[in-house]
């Protein structure tokens, strides 16, 4: 058991405080948590209580980082976990105990965000498909590859793509027409080749590509 001998504001972050125990720095903590736990100078504090405070503070900071990360656009659970692991520089953590605590904090943050509907892989998948259809028309093959790389399970990917993606011909036509503006001075055969390659990269199947390219180039 030790005794809190000083609680002072940190210079680089005014919202955080440094806590000294027995005249030596023991840990940093948010001002909010100091208030919530009613920490005071001369208060006795155990090693277990210190560990719990550090864990709560770490979880609070990860939650704040997560909310900032989610404020830019929706994220998949895998994207968020990867972000927190990078931010925490987990590879640099030498102690197995520290690593375990950090991973436990991430689990708590993920569960809380799910509970308050800020993290939902199915909703994220719907959003991703809608954004692609609107701003970067893409075929089902590319959509599947992108979503799987973001950690979405196959069942969710297939269900959302099949129920939300528009007619593939129309999507491919939209993408191809935008690209055609760059090829106006090229021979028909070269236009076909470039459109074939472009639509293939966008994830459309060859049957769709052939119908779209033939219809556009022949019209020209």
JOFENJO-V522473 format. One record per residue. N is the residue number from 1. RES is the residue in three letters. PSI is psi in whole degrees, -180 to 180 (999 if undefined). Layout:
# JOFENJO-V522473
n: (N | N)
res: (RES | RES)
psi: (PSI | PSI)
This chain:
# JOFENJO-V522473
n: (1 | 2 | 3 | 4 | 5 | 6 | 7 | 8 | 9 | 10 | 11 | 12 | 13 | 14 | 15 | 16 | 17 | 18 | 19 | 20 | 21 | 22 | 23 | 24 | 25 | 26 | 27 | 28 | 29 | 30 | 31 | 32 | 33 | 34 | 35 | 36 | 37 | 38 | 39 | 40 | 41 | 42 | 43 | 44 | 45 | 46 | 47 | 48 | 49 | 50 | 51 | 52 | 53 | 54 | 55 | 56 | 57 | 58 | 59 | 60 | 61 | 62 | 63 | 64 | 65 | 66 | 67 | 68 | 69 | 70 | 71 | 72 | 73 | 74 | 75 | 76 | 77 | 78 | 79 | 80 | 81 | 82 | 83 | 84 | 85 | 86 | 87 | 88 | 89 | 90 | 91 | 92 | 93 | 94 | 95 | 96 | 97 | 98 | 99 | 100 | 101 | 102 | 103 | 104 | 105 | 106 | 107 | 108 | 109 | 110 | 111 | 112 | 113 | 114 | 115 | 116 | 117 | 118 | 119 | 120 | 121 | 122 | 123 | 124 | 125 | 126 | 127 | 128 | 129 | 130 | 131 | 132 | 133 | 134 | 135 | 136 | 137 | 138 | 139 | 140 | 141 | 142 | 143 | 144 | 145 | 146 | 147 | 148 | 149 | 150 | 151 | 152 | 153 | 154 | 155 | 156 | 157 | 158 | 159 | 160 | 161 | 162 | 163 | 164 | 165 | 166 | 167 | 168 | 169 | 170 | 171 | 172 | 173 | 174 | 175 | 176 | 177 | 178 | 179 | 180 | 181 | 182 | 183 | 184 | 185 | 186 | 187 | 188 | 189 | 190 | 191 | 192 | 193 | 194 | 195 | 196 | 197 | 198 | 199 | 200 | 201 | 202 | 203 | 204 | 205 | 206 | 207 | 208 | 209 | 210 | 211 | 212 | 213 | 214 | 215 | 216 | 217 | 218 | 219 | 220)
res: (UNK | UNK | UNK | UNK | UNK | UNK | UNK | UNK | UNK | UNK | UNK | UNK | UNK | UNK | UNK | UNK | UNK | UNK | UNK | UNK | UNK | UNK | UNK | UNK | UNK | UNK | UNK | UNK | UNK | UNK | UNK | UNK | UNK | UNK | UNK | UNK | UNK | UNK | UNK | UNK | UNK | UNK | UNK | UNK | UNK | UNK | UNK | UNK | UNK | UNK | UNK | UNK | UNK | UNK | UNK | UNK | UNK | UNK | UNK | UNK | UNK | UNK | UNK | UNK | UNK | UNK | UNK | UNK | UNK | UNK | UNK | UNK | UNK | UNK | UNK | UNK | UNK | UNK | UNK | UNK | UNK | UNK | UNK | UNK | UNK | UNK | UNK | UNK | UNK | UNK | UNK | UNK | UNK | UNK | UNK | UNK | UNK | UNK | UNK | UNK | UNK | UNK | UNK | UNK | UNK | UNK | UNK | UNK | UNK | UNK | UNK | UNK | UNK | UNK | UNK | UNK | UNK | UNK | UNK | UNK | UNK | UNK | UNK | UNK | UNK | UNK | UNK | UNK | UNK | UNK | UNK | UNK | UNK | UNK | UNK | UNK | UNK | UNK | UNK | UNK | UNK | UNK | UNK | UNK | UNK | UNK | UNK | UNK | UNK | UNK | UNK | UNK | UNK | UNK | UNK | UNK | UNK | UNK | UNK | UNK | UNK | UNK | UNK | UNK | UNK | UNK | UNK | UNK | UNK | UNK | UNK | UNK | UNK | UNK | UNK | UNK | UNK | UNK | UNK | UNK | UNK | UNK | UNK | UNK | UNK | UNK | UNK | UNK | UNK | UNK | UNK | UNK | UNK | UNK | UNK | UNK | UNK | UNK | UNK | UNK | UNK | UNK | UNK | UNK | UNK | UNK | UNK | UNK | UNK | UNK | UNK | UNK | UNK | UNK | UNK | UNK | UNK | UNK | UNK | UNK)
psi: (133 | -178 | 134 | 121 | -14 | 145 | 111 | 151 | 138 | 146 | -39 | -22 | 105 | -13 | 2 | 151 | 148 | 133 | 123 | 137 | 126 | 44 | 16 | 144 | 132 | -45 | 160 | 150 | 156 | 151 | -36 | -42 | -36 | -42 | -46 | -40 | -2 | 47 | 137 | 154 | 141 | -4 | 137 | 144 | 137 | 166 | -40 | -41 | -39 | -46 | -41 | -40 | -43 | -41 | -45 | -41 | -42 | -43 | -41 | -44 | -40 | -37 | -43 | -41 | -39 | -44 | -37 | -44 | -39 | -16 | -22 | -40 | 163 | 153 | 154 | 164 | -40 | -42 | -43 | -46 | -46 | -40 | -46 | -35 | -39 | -45 | -35 | -6 | 53 | -30 | -23 | -11 | 121 | -34 | 132 | -34 | -42 | -41 | -44 | -42 | -40 | -45 | -35 | -39 | -42 | -43 | -43 | -41 | -46 | -46 | -39 | -42 | -34 | -42 | -37 | 14 | 29 | -8 | 113 | 108 | -34 | -44 | -38 | -43 | -43 | -46 | -44 | -45 | -44 | -42 | -42 | -45 | -32 | -44 | -24 | 76 | 123 | 152 | 168 | -35 | -44 | -42 | -45 | -46 | -43 | -46 | -38 | -36 | -20 | 10 | 9 | 135 | 155 | -41 | -46 | -44 | -52 | -43 | -47 | -42 | -45 | -30 | -16 | -24 | 139 | -180 | 127 | -34 | -46 | -39 | -44 | -38 | -43 | -45 | -44 | -39 | -39 | -40 | -31 | -27 | -23 | -12 | 15 | -28 | 3 | 154 | 155 | -42 | -40 | -36 | -45 | -44 | -47 | -40 | -40 | -48 | -42 | -48 | -31 | -42 | -30 | -1 | 17 | 149 | 162 | -31 | -44 | -44 | -46 | -45 | -44 | -48 | -45 | -42 | -40 | -46 | -39 | -33 | -35 | 999)
